[in-house]
Amino acid sequence: MHYVYVLRSGKDNMNYVGYSKNLKLRFEEHQKGRVESTKNRRPLKLIYYEVCLNQQDATHREKYLKTYHGKMFIKNRLKSYLTG
């Protein structure tokens, strides 16, 4: 299984999209500041994830979620969570 995930920064309220084969371990790496792209954006919350059967599907989904339409998908999917 491969995971595509979205993290929300408590520092700047921006989202980070990534993928991993081990979501728990990868999230811990983000939390501990071991990931260059998010180490200065902590604290982070895992706000969304999807499971894919293979890496190719996960990387395609990650790329999509980073596009304008993908960002709108996340915004609409998590509307009640993100607005309170």
CYANA upper distance limits for C-alpha pairs under 8 A (distance plus 0.5 A):
  1 MET  CA     21 LYS  CA      6.76
  1 MET  CA     51 VAL  CA      7.03
  1 MET  CA     52 CYS  CA      6.40
  1 MET  CA     53 LEU  CA      5.53
  1 MET  CA     54 ASN  CA      6.77
  2 HIS  CA     19 TYR  CA      7.55
  2 HIS  CA     20 SER  CA      6.27
  2 HIS  CA     21 LYS  CA      4.92
  2 HIS  CA     22 ASN  CA      7.75
  2 HIS  CA     51 VAL  CA      6.25
  2 HIS  CA     52 CYS  CA      5.59
  2 HIS  CA     53 LEU  CA      6.68
  2 HIS  CA     54 ASN  CA      6.51
  2 HIS  CA     55 GLN  CA      6.49
  2 HIS  CA     58 ALA  CA      6.72
  3 TYR  CA     19 TYR  CA      5.80
  3 TYR  CA     20 SER  CA      5.78
  3 TYR  CA     21 LYS  CA      6.49
  3 TYR  CA     22 ASN  CA      7.87
  3 TYR  CA     23 LEU  CA      6.78
  3 TYR  CA     49 TYR  CA      7.05
  3 TYR  CA     50 GLU  CA      6.13
  3 TYR  CA     51 VAL  CA      5.17
  3 TYR  CA     52 CYS  CA      6.55
  3 TYR  CA     58 ALA  CA      7.02
  4 VAL  CA     17 VAL  CA      7.77
  4 VAL  CA     18 GLY  CA      6.24
  4 VAL  CA     19 TYR  CA      4.70
  4 VAL  CA     20 SER  CA      7.15
  4 VAL  CA     49 TYR  CA      5.96
  4 VAL  CA     50 GLU  CA      5.75
  4 VAL  CA     51 VAL  CA      7.00
  4 VAL  CA     52 CYS  CA      8.08
  4 VAL  CA     58 ALA  CA      6.41
  4 VAL  CA     59 THR  CA      8.35
  4 VAL  CA     61 ARG  CA      7.59
  4 VAL  CA     62 GLU  CA      6.54
  5 TYR  CA     17 VAL  CA      6.21
  5 TYR  CA     18 GLY  CA      5.98
  5 TYR  CA     19 TYR  CA      6.42
  5 TYR  CA     23 LEU  CA      8.50
  5 TYR  CA     46 LEU  CA      7.83
  5 TYR  CA     47 ILE  CA      8.32
  5 TYR  CA     48 TYR  CA      6.13
  5 TYR  CA     49 TYR  CA      4.58
  5 TYR  CA     50 GLU  CA      6.93
  5 TYR  CA     62 GLU  CA      8.47
  6 VAL  CA     15 ASN  CA      6.86
  6 VAL  CA     16 TYR  CA      6.02
  6 VAL  CA     17 VAL  CA      5.07
  6 VAL  CA     18 GLY  CA      7.11
  6 VAL  CA     46 LEU  CA      6.63
  6 VAL  CA     47 ILE  CA      6.35
  6 VAL  CA     48 TYR  CA      5.62
  6 VAL  CA     49 TYR  CA      6.69
  7 LEU  CA     15 ASN  CA      5.99
  7 LEU  CA     16 TYR  CA      5.54
  7 LEU  CA     17 VAL  CA      6.98
  7 LEU  CA     44 LEU  CA      6.56
  7 LEU  CA     45 LYS  CA      5.87
  7 LEU  CA     46 LEU  CA      5.09
  7 LEU  CA     47 ILE  CA      6.20
  7 LEU  CA     48 TYR  CA      7.71
  8 ARG  CA     13 ASN  CA      6.53
  8 ARG  CA     14 MET  CA      6.28
  8 ARG  CA     15 ASN  CA      5.07
  8 ARG  CA     16 TYR  CA      6.93
  8 ARG  CA     44 LEU  CA      5.96
  8 ARG  CA     45 LYS  CA      5.65
  8 ARG  CA     46 LEU  CA      6.98
  8 ARG  CA     47 ILE  CA      6.94
  9 SER  CA     13 ASN  CA      5.35
  9 SER  CA     14 MET  CA      5.96
  9 SER  CA     15 ASN  CA      6.77
  9 SER  CA     16 TYR  CA      8.21
  9 SER  CA     41 ARG  CA      6.10
  9 SER  CA     42 ARG  CA      6.45
  9 SER  CA     43 PRO  CA      6.50
  9 SER  CA     44 LEU  CA      5.15
  9 SER  CA     45 LYS  CA      7.14
 10 GLY  CA     41 ARG  CA      7.66
 10 GLY  CA     42 ARG  CA      6.77
 10 GLY  CA     43 PRO  CA      5.65
 10 GLY  CA     44 LEU  CA      6.26
 10 GLY  CA     45 LYS  CA      7.95
 11 LYS  CA     41 ARG  CA      6.08
 11 LYS  CA     42 ARG  CA      6.66
 11 LYS  CA     43 PRO  CA      7.11
 12 ASP  CA     41 ARG  CA      7.38
 16 TYR  CA     38 THR  CA      8.26
 17 VAL  CA     62 GLU  CA      7.03
 17 VAL  CA     65 LEU  CA      7.57
 17 VAL  CA     66 LYS  CA      7.25
 18 GLY  CA     62 GLU  CA      6.64
 19 TYR  CA     23 LEU  CA      8.35
 19 TYR  CA     58 ALA  CA      7.04
 19 TYR  CA     59 THR  CA      7.44
 19 TYR  CA     62 GLU  CA      7.10
 20 SER  CA     26 ARG  CA      7.18
 22 ASN  CA     26 ARG  CA      6.65
 23 LEU  CA     27 PHE  CA      6.49
 24 LYS  CA     28 GLU  CA      6.81
 25 LEU  CA     29 GLU  CA      6.81
 26 ARG  CA     30 HIS  CA      6.86
 27 PHE  CA     31 GLN  CA      6.67
 27 PHE  CA     46 LEU  CA      8.16
 28 GLU  CA     32 LYS  CA      6.64
 29 GLU  CA     33 GLY  CA      6.82
 29 GLU  CA     34 ARG  CA      5.65
 29 GLU  CA     35 VAL  CA      6.82
 30 HIS  CA     34 ARG  CA      6.38
 30 HIS  CA     35 VAL  CA      5.91
 30 HIS  CA     38 THR  CA      6.97
 30 HIS  CA     39 LYS  CA      7.22
 30 HIS  CA     44 LEU  CA      8.12
 31 GLN  CA     39 LYS  CA      8.28
 31 GLN  CA     42 ARG  CA      7.41
 31 GLN  CA     43 PRO  CA      7.36
 31 GLN  CA     44 LEU  CA      7.06
 32 LYS  CA     39 LYS  CA      8.16
 33 GLY  CA     38 THR  CA      7.45
 33 GLY  CA     39 LYS  CA      4.69
 33 GLY  CA     40 ASN  CA      8.02
 33 GLY  CA     42 ARG  CA      8.10
 34 ARG  CA     39 LYS  CA      6.99
 35 VAL  CA     39 LYS  CA      6.21
 36 GLU  CA     40 ASN  CA      8.48
 38 THR  CA     42 ARG  CA      7.25
 51 VAL  CA     58 ALA  CA      8.27
 52 CYS  CA     57 ASP  CA      6.61
 52 CYS  CA     58 ALA  CA      6.11
 53 LEU  CA     57 ASP  CA      7.65
 53 LEU  CA     58 ALA  CA      8.39
 54 ASN  CA     58 ALA  CA      7.00
 55 GLN  CA     59 THR  CA      6.62
 56 GLN  CA     60 HIS  CA      6.72
 57 ASP  CA     61 ARG  CA      6.61
 58 ALA  CA     62 GLU  CA      6.54
 59 THR  CA     63 LYS  CA      6.68
 60 HIS  CA     64 TYR  CA      6.74
 61 ARG  CA     65 LEU  CA      6.66
 62 GLU  CA     66 LYS  CA      6.93
 63 LYS  CA     67 THR  CA      7.30
 64 TYR  CA     69 HIS  CA      8.00
 64 TYR  CA     70 GLY  CA      5.83
 65 LEU  CA     69 HIS  CA      7.78
 65 LEU  CA     70 GLY  CA      4.28
 65 LEU  CA     71 LYS  CA      6.20
 65 LEU  CA     73 PHE  CA      8.14
 65 LEU  CA     74 ILE  CA      8.01
 66 LYS  CA     70 GLY  CA      6.32
 66 LYS  CA     71 LYS  CA      6.76
 67 THR  CA     71 LYS  CA      6.65
 68 TYR  CA     72 MET  CA      6.81
 69 HIS  CA     73 PHE  CA      6.66
 70 GLY  CA     74 ILE  CA      6.87
 71 LYS  CA     75 LYS  CA      6.64
 72 MET  CA     76 ASN  CA      6.53
 73 PHE  CA     77 ARG  CA      6.40
 74 ILE  CA     78 LEU  CA      6.48
 75 LYS  CA     79 LYS  CA      6.09
 75 LYS  CA     82 LEU  CA      8.12
 78 LEU  CA     82 LEU  CA      6.45
 79 LYS  CA     83 THR  CA      6.60
 80 SER  CA     84 GLY  CA      6.25
